[in-house]
């Protein structure tokens, strides 16, 4: 039996495929649950981190992040781990791996084991009805976004 799945992927699903990513991810999760005979198998989705091509190319990275977020809100026992603030502008792989690992650990403790390891923002996501009510989004949660002047850089109040 598989205790949980950690899914940290999505960069190859940008471009023309970005809007289909959520449906594809949901179908994959449902298929894996059927094939493993574990209809409640937890999935931890690590969102794509910040990367300078976010707004330069096709906008696919933010769309994939949104799809990852939506999947956690639509399926039970799925959590999204937010890493937008952990990314490097010039490197696809975040330098601060401990920050990402801590968030994944906390999400797993919550979703898989029903224990909260450290206080975390808790919004969105769905747990199986037999488990305690907890939410599955882990990481900083924006409350508002604004563009100061002409800088073009969003300000997020977490």
C-alpha positions, 0 to 999 in steps of 0.5 A: 500500500502507498501511504501518500503521493508527493507530486512536484511537477508541472513546468512541462505542462505550461503553454497551450496545455496549461488550461488542461493541466487541472483536468489531467492532474485530477484524472491522474489522481483518480486513476492512481487511486483506482489502480492502487485500490486506495480511493482515499490515497492522499496527494500532496501537490507542490506548486511551481515556484516563482521563476522569471519566465512567469510573465515573459512567455505564455503565462503558463506557470501561473495558470498551472499554479492555479490549476494545482490550487483548484485540484486541491479544492475539488478533490478530497485528500489533496493538499497544495503546498505553496512555494511561490515565495521560495523560488529563484528568478533565474533557477527553476529549482528553489535554492531554499530546499529546507523551506519547501521540505518544511512545508511538505512535511507540515502538509503531510503531517496534516493531511496524511497523519492528521497532526499539525506539526507547526502552525500553518495558514489553512485555506482550501483543500478537501479532506476525506469526511472520515478524517478531522476537518483540516484544510490542505493549502500550506504556505503563505496566503495572499490577502491582497495584490497591488501593483505599486507605481509602474514597477509591475511587481505585485505586493502580497500581504501574507 
